Amino acid sequence: MRLPTWLSTLLRCIGAGACIALAVPPAGFWPAAFVGLALWDRSIAGASGRQRFRRSWLIGFVWFAPTLLWMVDLTPPGYAIACILYAAYFGLAGAATPPGRMRWVVLPATIVLAEIAKWTFPFGGVPLANLALTQAGSCAPPCTQLDSPVAQAARLLGPLLVVALVVIGGIALSAAWERAWRSAAVAAAVVVVVTGLGFVAPRGHDTAPLRVAIVQGGGQQRTRAATSNPRVVFDHHVQATEDLVTTPVDLIVWPENVVAVEGRLEDNPEYAELQDLARAEDATLVVGITEAIDDRSFLNASVVFDPDGVLVDRYDKVRTVPFGEFVPLRGLIERVAGSSGIPRRDAVAGTEPAIVDTPVGTMGVVISWEVFFANRARDAIGNGGEVLLNPTNGSSYWLTQVQTQQVASSRLRAIETGRWELQAAPTGFSALVDPDGALLERTDVSEQAVIEATIQRREGDTLSTVVGPWPMLVLAAIAIAVGWSLERRRRRPDPRSARLPATEAADLAPSGGEANDATGAVEAAP
């Protein structure tokens, strides 16, 4: 029995969004992303502008509803608004893509621009559940699921290039379904060649070995500072450091905000205890702290103690979490909904480069949320970072969506920068990632554990750290302009046909599917 056209289109859109969601960690089945993009392309082929918007919006909504579910714990209304709004970005991407075969030139570009919008607006953006993460699965080592080679292209032009390659891979499948073999071969060749270039591109070089320990104090998930005792968290990390760091190390990394104090750190008893710990371990100690400035604001920083217990440097977090570390439109929200259930203090954003100078070298630092933003890691390495540190705290989140997507982001940042990355979390996941993005070790949720390893300090740039996102923006603009220009040219009537007999004019028309865009018919929409 043949399904009605509207129903088959609806199922195709739902299937496209579901396949993309399946590729996002924690599921992380990366081949599904290409299938999802192929179904997306089939859904908008031959459709009107309004149809392309509606269908692409539905795909986006089905993609984001499960993969942004973690936002419910921060703000349930915000979760619903985010799914609707971000889906609209991709609805516009579909509407801005021509319905004919020139969509195969334009669609990668419009989806790249939609991802940029989602990573940027509103309130600084939410760069989770994106297409680049689908290619950097965060499985626990030893990995039992496939690791996509496409992630290595991030070394060239960052995560936006990975996004574009996922779309182009989906186009290759769609073109093959349409039996447009030449187009399918070209698209597949682009993915293979660019991915191959990523493997051989410059990635920096080792300069000196470094013995490190990543400390995870352990504890229950879904706990918050307002309802937990910060002293207990601190003591767990002291205990883990004293009991589980079994060999001499050069650098000890603690997670984000496991030391929470009122006023300056130096005016609290934890300060002297951290000094004693650094001396006892004879190691550089990087610790995540929060300092309450007053009733309305606080600082979130990573501070460095040298082996003599001297506080030598600090980095204050620049990118803060909307509705987690600051409340956008606080005055309006408090007037409408009251202050119950929202953080009473806002984080004061830092302004300094993302590095700390330590006795064992210059460390790049991206605190928690910042690891999702490629420009923060680029800032760290551009200012001399030899290793990338990601102290984080996902203990307040429901499920493990944020944690698994964060590990995937750490893998992308390591590839993009050519640096080792050390991710430290109080309740999981803590991870060790090499410069090729390999996930060498990862802790379990809630366990008390220490990852010890010998890594390398590194110097040198990748192409991604040198050029940033601008080449992808330029390529996207060019692709959109060229694609639409060719689409209009294909649709323009041939003036010679008006002066020829009907039989001769017919010979000038495109043959086969090309005469009727890509599908042979314009489907009726939902």
C-alpha positions in Angstrom: 0.0 0.0 0.0 1.4 3.4 -1.0 1.4 6.0 1.7 -0.1 9.4 1.0 2.5 11.9 -0.1 2.0 14.1 3.0 2.5 11.2 5.3 5.6 9.9 3.6 7.1 13.4 3.7 6.2 13.7 7.4 7.9 10.4 8.2 10.9 11.3 6.1 11.4 14.5 8.1 10.9 12.8 11.5 13.4 10.1 10.3 16.0 12.7 9.3 15.8 14.4 12.7 15.9 11.1 14.6 18.9 9.9 12.7 20.9 13.1 13.5 19.8 12.8 17.2 21.1 9.2 17.2 24.5 10.4 16.0 24.8 13.0 18.8 26.5 11.7 22.0 25.7 9.9 24.2 24.3 7.6 21.5 27.1 8.7 19.2 26.3 6.4 16.2 28.1 8.7 13.8 27.0 7.1 10.4 23.4 8.0 11.2 24.2 11.6 10.7 24.9 11.1 7.0 21.6 9.1 6.7 19.8 12.0 8.4 21.2 14.6 6.1 20.4 12.4 3.0 16.7 12.3 4.2 16.8 16.0 4.9 18.0 16.6 1.3 15.3 14.3 -0.1 12.7 16.2 2.1 13.3 19.6 0.5 14.0 18.5 -3.1 11.5 20.1 -5.4 9.6 21.8 -2.5 8.4 25.4 -2.3 10.1 27.9 0.0 7.4 27.5 2.7 7.6 23.7 2.4 11.4 23.8 2.8 11.1 25.9 5.9 8.4 23.8 7.5 10.1 20.5 6.8 13.6 21.7 7.9 12.1 23.1 11.0 10.5 19.8 11.9 13.8 18.0 11.3 15.5 20.4 13.6 12.9 20.1 16.3 13.1 16.3 16.2 16.9 16.6 16.4 17.0 19.0 19.3 14.1 17.8 21.5 16.0 14.7 22.8 19.6 16.0 22.5 19.0 19.3 24.5 16.9 17.6 27.2 19.6 18.5 29.8 18.3 22.1 29.6 15.1 21.1 31.5 17.1 21.2 34.7 18.2 24.7 34.1 15.0 26.2 32.7 12.0 24.1 31.5 10.5 27.1 29.6 14.0 27.8 28.1 14.3 24.3 26.9 11.0 24.5 25.0 11.9 27.9 23.6 15.4 26.7 22.6 14.1 23.7 20.7 11.6 25.8 18.8 14.1 28.7 18.1 17.1 26.6 17.1 14.9 24.5 14.8 13.8 27.7 13.2 17.4 28.5 12.4 17.6 25.3 10.4 14.1 26.0 8.9 15.6 29.2 7.5 18.6 27.2 6.2 16.2 24.9 4.3 14.2 27.8 3.0 17.4 29.6 1.8 18.4 26.5 -0.2 17.1 26.1 -3.8 14.8 23.1 -4.5 16.7 22.0 -7.6 20.0 20.2 -7.9 21.9 23.4 -7.0 20.8 22.7 -3.5 23.7 20.3 -3.3 26.0 23.3 -3.6 24.0 25.5 -1.2 22.7 23.2 1.6 26.2 22.7 3.2 26.6 26.5 3.4 23.2 27.3 4.8 23.5 24.6 7.5 27.0 25.9 8.4 25.5 29.4 8.8 22.6 28.0 10.9 25.1 26.3 13.2 27.0 29.6 13.6 23.8 31.3 14.5 23.0 28.6 17.1 26.5 28.8 18.6 26.2 32.6 18.9 22.6 33.8 19.6 20.9 34.4 21.9 22.8 34.9 25.2 26.1 33.8 23.7 24.7 30.7 22.0 24.4 27.0 22.8 26.9 25.0 20.8 25.8 21.5 22.0 24.1 18.8 20.0 25.8 20.1 16.8 26.7 18.2 13.7 30.4 18.4 14.4 29.9 16.5 17.7 28.3 13.6 15.8 31.7 12.8 14.4 33.6 12.8 17.7 31.8 10.1 19.7 32.5 10.1 23.4 32.5 6.3 24.1 34.5 5.1 27.1 37.9 3.5 26.2 38.4 1.0 24.9 35.9 2.3 22.4 33.4 -0.3 21.1 31.7 2.0 18.6 33.1 3.3 15.4 35.2 6.5 15.5 34.5 8.7 12.5 37.6 9.8 10.6 35.8 12.9 9.4 36.6 14.6 12.8 40.2 14.9 11.7 39.2 17.6 9.2 38.8 19.9 12.2 42.6 20.3 12.1 42.1 22.2 8.8 39.2 24.7 9.4 37.7 23.8 12.7 34.3 22.3 13.6 32.5 24.2 10.8 34.4 22.2 8.2 33.3 19.0 10.0 29.7 20.3 9.8 30.0 20.9 6.1 31.5 17.5 5.5 28.6 15.8 7.3 26.2 17.6 5.0 28.2 16.8 1.9 28.3 13.1 2.9 24.5 13.1 3.2 24.3 14.7 -0.2 26.4 11.9 -1.7 23.9 9.4 -0.4 20.9 11.5 -1.6 22.5 11.9 -5.0 23.1 8.1 -5.3 19.5 7.5 -4.4 18.6 9.7 -7.2 21.0 7.9 -9.5 22.9 11.1 -10.1 26.1 9.2 -10.0 28.4 12.0 -11.1 27.2 14.3 -8.3 27.3 11.4 -5.8 30.9 10.7 -6.7 32.0 14.3 -6.5 30.4 14.7 -3.1 32.0 11.5 -1.8 35.3 12.5 -3.2 35.2 15.9 -1.4 34.6 14.1 1.9 37.4 11.6 1.4 40.0 14.1 0.1 39.3 16.7 2.7 39.3 14.2 5.5 42.6 12.8 4.2 44.1 16.2 4.2 43.1 16.5 7.8 45.2 13.5 8.7 48.4 14.9 7.1 48.0 18.6 8.0 50.4 20.2 10.4 49.6 19.6 14.1 52.5 21.0 16.1 55.3 19.1 17.8 56.4 17.8 21.2 58.8 19.8 23.3 59.0 18.2 26.7 57.4 15.3 28.7 55.0 16.2 31.5 53.7 13.8 34.2 50.2 14.7 35.1 47.3 13.7 37.4 43.7 14.5 36.8 41.7 14.3 40.1 38.1 13.4 40.4 36.8 13.5 43.9 33.5 11.6 43.2 30.0 12.0 44.6 26.4 12.0 43.4 25.2 13.4 40.2 22.4 16.1 40.1 23.7 18.0 43.1 23.9 21.8 43.3 26.0 24.2 45.2 22.9 25.7 46.9 21.9 22.3 48.4 25.3 20.7 49.1 28.2 21.3 51.5 31.1 22.7 49.6 33.5 21.5 52.3 32.6 17.9 51.6 33.5 18.4 47.9 36.8 20.0 48.8 37.6 17.2 51.3 36.9 14.5 48.7 39.4 16.1 46.3 42.1 16.4 49.0 41.5 12.8 49.9 41.7 11.6 46.3 44.9 13.6 45.7 46.6 12.2 48.8 45.5 8.6 48.4 45.3 8.0 44.7 48.2 10.0 43.2 50.6 7.1 43.5 53.7 8.4 41.6 55.5 11.7 41.5 53.8 14.1 39.1 54.6 17.5 37.7 51.1 18.8 37.4 47.8 18.1 39.3 44.6 19.3 37.8 41.4 19.7 39.9 37.9 20.3 38.5 36.0 23.5 38.2 34.7 25.2 41.4 35.4 22.4 43.8 36.6 25.2 46.2 33.7 27.5 47.0 34.5 30.4 49.4 33.0 33.7 50.5 35.3 36.6 49.6 38.9 36.1 48.4 40.4 32.6 48.5 43.4 34.0 50.4 41.1 35.0 53.3 39.7 31.4 53.8 41.2 28.3 55.5 41.2 26.4 52.2 44.0 28.6 50.9 46.5 27.3 53.5 45.3 23.7 53.0 45.9 24.0 49.2 49.4 25.4 49.9 50.2 22.5 52.1 48.9 20.0 49.5 51.0 21.5 46.7 54.1 21.3 49.0 53.3 17.7 50.1 52.9 16.5 46.5 55.8 18.7 45.3 53.8 19.5 42.2 52.1 22.4 40.5 48.4 22.4 41.5 45.7 23.9 39.3 42.5 24.3 41.3 38.9 25.4 40.3 37.5 28.0 42.7 34.5 30.2 43.0 34.7 33.4 45.1 31.5 35.1 46.2 32.1 38.8 45.8 28.7 39.9 47.2 25.1 38.9 47.3 24.7 39.3 43.5 28.0 38.2 41.9 30.8 35.7 42.0 34.1 34.8 40.2 34.8 31.4 38.6 38.5 30.8 38.1 41.3 28.3 37.9 44.2 29.2 40.2 47.8 27.9 40.2 49.9 26.9 43.2 53.6 26.2 42.6 55.4 23.3 44.4 56.3 25.7 47.2 52.7 26.5 47.8 52.8 30.0 46.3 49.8 31.2 44.3 51.4 32.2 41.0 48.5 32.8 38.5 44.8 32.6 37.8 42.4 32.6 34.9 38.8 33.8 35.3 36.2 32.2 33.1 35.2 34.3 30.1 32.2 32.4 28.6 29.6 31.8 31.3 26.5 29.6 31.1 23.1 31.3 30.6 20.6 30.4 33.3 23.4 28.4 35.0 26.0 31.1 35.9 24.1 34.2 34.9 20.4 34.9 34.3 19.7 36.8 31.1 17.0 39.5 31.4 17.0 38.9 35.2 14.9 41.9 36.0 12.1 40.9 33.6 12.2 37.3 34.7 12.1 38.1 38.4 9.1 40.5 37.9 7.2 37.9 35.9 8.1 34.6 37.7 9.8 35.7 40.9 13.3 34.8 42.0 12.6 31.3 43.3 14.5 28.6 41.4 16.9 30.8 39.6 20.6 31.5 40.7 20.8 34.5 43.0 24.3 35.4 41.9 25.7 36.1 38.4 29.2 35.2 37.4 31.5 38.1 36.5 33.1 37.2 33.2 36.9 37.4 32.9 38.7 39.4 30.3 42.2 37.9 30.2 43.7 35.4 27.7 42.8 31.8 28.3 46.2 30.7 29.8 48.0 30.4 33.1 51.8 30.6 33.5 53.0 27.7 35.7 56.4 26.3 36.7 55.8 23.4 34.2 54.9 25.6 31.2 52.1 27.7 29.9 48.8 25.9 30.2 45.8 26.8 28.1 42.6 26.8 30.2 39.0 26.5 28.9 36.7 26.2 31.9 33.7 23.9 31.6 31.2 25.5 29.1 34.1 27.2 27.2 35.3 23.9 25.7 32.2 23.9 23.4 33.5 27.2 21.8 36.4 26.6 19.4 37.4 30.3 19.7 38.2 29.8 23.5 40.7 27.0 22.8 42.1 29.0 19.9 42.6 31.9 22.2 44.5 29.6 24.7 46.8 28.1 22.1 47.3 31.5 20.3 48.6 32.9 23.6 51.2 30.2 24.1 49.2 27.3 25.6 51.3 24.0 25.5 48.6 21.8 27.0 44.8 22.4 27.1 43.1 22.1 30.5 39.3 21.7 30.8 38.3 21.9 34.5 34.6 21.3 34.6 31.7 20.6 36.8 28.7 18.6 35.4 27.5 17.3 38.7 24.2 19.4 38.6 23.0 18.0 35.3 20.5 15.3 34.7 21.6 12.2 32.7 25.0 12.3 31.0 24.1 14.3 27.9 26.3 17.3 28.7 29.2 15.2 30.0 29.3 12.9 26.9 29.0 15.9 24.5 31.7 17.6 26.5 34.1 14.7 26.0 33.3 14.9 22.3 34.1 18.6 22.3 37.3 18.0 24.1 38.3 15.6 21.3 37.5 18.2 18.7 39.4 20.9 20.5 42.5 18.6 20.8 42.4 17.9 17.1 41.9 21.6 16.2 44.8 22.8 18.4 47.2 19.9 18.2 47.4 19.7 22.0 46.9 17.2 24.7 43.7 17.9 26.6 43.1 17.1 30.3 39.4 17.2 31.4 38.8 17.2 35.1 35.3 16.8 36.6 34.2 16.3 40.3 31.7 13.5 39.5 32.5 12.6 35.9 33.5 12.5 33.2 37.2 13.2 33.6 39.2 12.3 30.5 42.6 12.2 28.8 42.7 13.1 25.1 45.8 13.1 22.9 46.4 15.6 20.0 44.8 13.3 17.5 41.6 13.3 19.5 42.0 9.8 20.8 40.2 9.2 24.1 42.9 7.4 26.0 41.2 7.3 29.5 37.8 8.3 30.9 36.4 7.9 34.4 33.0 6.7 35.3 30.2 8.8 36.8 30.4 9.3 40.6 33.6 7.4 41.2 36.6 8.7 43.1 39.5 8.4 40.7 42.7 9.8 39.4 44.0 9.6 35.9 47.8 9.6 35.8 49.8 9.8 32.6 52.9 11.1 30.9 52.0 13.6 28.2 53.9 16.1 26.0 54.0 19.8 26.1 53.6 21.0 22.6 54.3 24.0 20.3 53.3 24.9 16.8 50.0 25.7 15.1 47.4 23.9 13.1 45.7 25.6 10.2 42.6 25.9 12.3 44.3 27.8 15.1 45.9 30.2 12.5 42.8 31.1 10.4 39.8 30.5 12.7 36.3 30.4 11.3 36.6 33.1 8.6 37.5 30.8 5.6 34.3 28.8 6.2 32.2 31.9 6.3 33.7 33.1 3.0 33.2 29.7 1.4 29.6 29.5 2.7 28.8 32.9 1.2 30.4 31.9 -2.1 28.6 28.6 -2.3 25.2 30.3 -1.6 25.8 33.0 -4.3 27.1 30.5 -6.9 24.4 27.9 -6.2 21.5 30.4 -6.5 23.0 32.0 -9.6 23.3 28.6 -11.3 19.8 27.7 -10.1 18.3 30.8 -11.7 20.2 30.2 -14.9 18.9 26.7 -15.2 15.3 27.9 -14.7 15.7 30.7 -17.2 14.0 29.9 -20.6 16.3 29.4 -23.5 15.5 32.4 -25.9 16.3 30.2 -28.9 13.3 27.9 -28.1 10.9 30.8 -29.0 12.3 31.0 -32.5 12.4 27.3 -33.3 9.7 24.7 -34.2 8.4 22.8 -31.3 10.3 19.6 -32.2 13.6 21.4 -32.3 12.9 23.4 -29.1 12.2 20.1 -27.3 15.7 18.9 -28.3 17.2 21.9 -26.4 15.4 21.1 -23.1 17.2 19.2 -20.3 16.4 15.5 -20.3 15.3 13.1 -17.5 15.1 14.3 -13.9 17.0 17.5 -14.6 14.0 19.0 -16.5 12.0 18.9 -13.3 14.5 19.9 -10.7 15.7 16.9 -8.8 12.7 14.8 -8.0 10.5 14.8 -11.1 7.6 16.4 -9.2 6.9 19.0 -6.5 5.4 17.2 -3.5 2.4 18.4 -1.7 3.5 19.6 1.7 2.6 19.2 5.2 
